[in-house]
């Protein structure tokens, strides 16, 4: 995950928020698509996105995991922040070869 963030740091960025997507999935998805096309040079989709399409992949019932992640990361040291809003937290691991195991 760290390498993916580092290797994409100079790519075109289109920002949105999970809350905005959940509040207005169709219009936010259209905004993202438009910005990808106009700002980033991504080819336009072959057809206009519809409410039925959006309803097929936006599932607000899955948001319980977001709260669990926020609790899990509370109090952890932020190692680096990318694009102003993507925090990389310290990792606590007991896996063989991990930094914690060596300390």
C-alpha positions in Angstrom: 0.0 0.0 0.0 2.9 2.4 0.8 4.5 1.8 -2.6 1.1 2.4 -4.3 0.7 5.7 -2.6 4.3 6.7 -3.4 4.2 5.6 -7.0 1.0 7.6 -7.7 2.1 10.9 -6.0 2.7 12.7 -9.3 -0.5 11.5 -11.1 -3.6 13.6 -11.7 -5.9 13.7 -8.7 -9.6 14.0 -8.5 -10.9 14.5 -5.0 -14.2 13.6 -3.4 -15.3 12.4 0.0 -17.0 9.3 1.1 -19.7 11.4 2.8 -20.4 13.3 -0.4 -20.7 10.1 -2.4 -23.1 8.7 0.2 -25.1 11.9 0.3 -25.5 12.3 -3.5 -24.0 9.2 -5.3 -25.3 10.0 -8.8 -24.2 13.6 -9.1 -20.9 13.0 -7.3 -20.1 10.1 -9.6 -20.9 12.3 -12.6 -18.6 15.1 -11.2 -15.8 12.5 -10.8 -16.2 11.3 -14.3 -16.3 14.8 -15.7 -13.1 15.8 -13.8 -11.3 12.6 -14.9 -12.1 13.5 -18.5 -11.5 17.3 -18.5 -8.7 17.5 -15.9 -6.9 14.2 -16.3 -7.4 13.4 -20.0 -9.1 10.0 -19.3 -11.4 9.1 -22.2 -15.1 9.8 -21.5 -17.3 6.8 -20.7 -19.2 5.4 -23.6 -22.5 6.3 -22.0 -24.0 8.5 -19.3 -24.1 7.0 -15.9 -27.6 6.3 -14.5 -29.1 6.0 -11.1 -29.5 2.2 -11.6 -25.8 1.8 -12.3 -24.8 3.9 -9.2 -27.3 2.0 -7.0 -25.5 -1.2 -8.1 -22.2 -0.2 -6.6 -22.8 2.3 -3.8 -23.8 0.5 -0.6 -24.2 2.7 2.4 -24.8 -0.3 4.7 -21.0 -1.0 4.6 -20.1 2.2 6.5 -19.6 0.4 9.8 -16.1 -0.5 8.7 -15.2 3.1 8.4 -15.9 3.7 12.1 -14.0 0.6 13.1 -11.0 1.9 11.1 -11.2 5.3 12.7 -11.2 3.7 16.2 -8.3 1.4 15.2 -6.1 4.3 14.0 -7.0 6.7 16.9 -3.8 7.6 18.7 -1.5 6.1 16.1 1.4 8.2 14.8 0.9 9.5 11.3 4.0 8.7 9.3 3.2 10.7 6.2 0.2 12.5 4.6 -0.3 12.4 0.9 -2.4 14.9 -1.1 -3.4 16.6 2.1 -5.9 14.0 3.2 -4.4 10.5 2.9 -2.7 9.6 6.2 -0.3 6.7 6.4 -0.2 5.4 10.0 2.5 3.5 11.9 1.9 -0.2 11.6 1.8 -2.5 14.7 2.6 -6.0 13.6 3.7 -9.2 15.2 4.6 -10.9 12.0 8.0 -12.5 11.6 10.5 -9.9 10.3 8.4 -6.9 11.4 10.1 -3.9 13.1 8.2 -4.5 16.3 9.5 -8.1 16.5 13.1 -6.8 16.2 12.8 -4.2 19.0 
